[in-house]
Amino acid sequence: MKINKTNAARLLDKAKIRYELIPYEVDEADLSAVHVATDLGENVEQVFKTLVLQGDKTGYFVCIIPGDKELNLKLAAKVSGNKSCDLIPMKELLPLTGYIRGACSPLGMKKHFPTYIHETCLLFPFIFVSAGQRGLQIKVAPEALIREIRGEVCCLFVD
């Protein structure tokens, strides 16, 4: 099966970063990273979701966390230099990032936003993030991804 490259994959090519494009079965009723992990047969702690937020001081920023976790908004606000923050409304996602829900990649957004990734990403030789379209994930070494997205590793939730 031929997989068409996404903008996110082309950015990794340009940066000479090794990765794999991994297809999965899309369930329109369940776009969760937990579903993606199950379909891929992978550990859900390695399948990361990309969330876009708006802070009261710094504006938009991105948080990347394991698929089965809930973002702690207080921690996200603190690491991003805000007093408070919230997820952006769904209708703003496409115009702001160029991506739709269930396909938001930390790579290749319309513009670069400050990006924070949960520290557990470094526990694994590779993690999965959206390739920028539903039904496609990128398998990549976390250190390489962090360099490319100019991400900051930090704590974004408390178990």
ChimeraX attribute file (.defattr): number of C-alpha atoms within 10 A of each C-alpha:
attribute: neighborCount
match mode: 1-to-1
recipient: residues
	/A:1	4
	/A:2	4
	/A:3	9
	/A:4	9
	/A:5	14
	/A:6	16
	/A:7	16
	/A:8	18
	/A:9	22
	/A:10	14
	/A:11	14
	/A:12	19
	/A:13	13
	/A:14	8
	/A:15	12
	/A:16	10
	/A:17	16
	/A:18	13
	/A:19	18
	/A:20	12
	/A:21	19
	/A:22	15
	/A:23	18
	/A:24	17
	/A:25	12
	/A:26	16
	/A:27	14
	/A:28	9
	/A:29	6
	/A:30	11
	/A:31	15
	/A:32	16
	/A:33	24
	/A:34	21
	/A:35	19
	/A:36	28
	/A:37	20
	/A:38	13
	/A:39	14
	/A:40	16
	/A:41	10
	/A:42	14
	/A:43	15
	/A:44	20
	/A:45	20
	/A:46	25
	/A:47	28
	/A:48	28
	/A:49	24
	/A:50	24
	/A:51	20
	/A:52	22
	/A:53	20
	/A:54	19
	/A:55	21
	/A:56	13
	/A:57	13
	/A:58	14
	/A:59	14
	/A:60	20
	/A:61	21
	/A:62	21
	/A:63	26
	/A:64	24
	/A:65	26
	/A:66	27
	/A:67	22
	/A:68	18
	/A:69	17
	/A:70	12
	/A:71	19
	/A:72	12
	/A:73	18
	/A:74	15
	/A:75	19
	/A:76	25
	/A:77	22
	/A:78	14
	/A:79	16
	/A:80	23
	/A:81	15
	/A:82	17
	/A:83	16
	/A:84	16
	/A:85	23
	/A:86	15
	/A:87	17
	/A:88	16
	/A:89	10
	/A:90	10
	/A:91	10
	/A:92	13
	/A:93	18
	/A:94	14
	/A:95	10
	/A:96	14
	/A:97	19
	/A:98	16
	/A:99	20
	/A:100	17
	/A:101	17
	/A:102	21
	/A:103	20
	/A:104	24
	/A:105	26
	/A:106	31
	/A:107	24
	/A:108	21
	/A:109	17
	/A:110	12
	/A:111	9
	/A:112	15
	/A:113	19
	/A:114	15
	/A:115	21
	/A:116	26
	/A:117	26
	/A:118	19
	/A:119	17
	/A:120	16
	/A:121	24
	/A:122	16
	/A:123	11
	/A:124	12
	/A:125	12
	/A:126	18
	/A:127	25
	/A:128	30
	/A:129	28
	/A:130	26
	/A:131	26
	/A:132	26
	/A:133	19
	/A:134	21
	/A:135	17
	/A:136	23
	/A:137	25
	/A:138	23
	/A:139	21
	/A:140	19
	/A:141	18
	/A:142	22
	/A:143	16
	/A:144	17
	/A:145	22
	/A:146	18
	/A:147	12
	/A:148	15
	/A:149	17
	/A:150	14
	/A:151	20
	/A:152	17
	/A:153	19
	/A:154	16
	/A:155	17
	/A:156	25
	/A:157	17
	/A:158	9
	/A:159	4
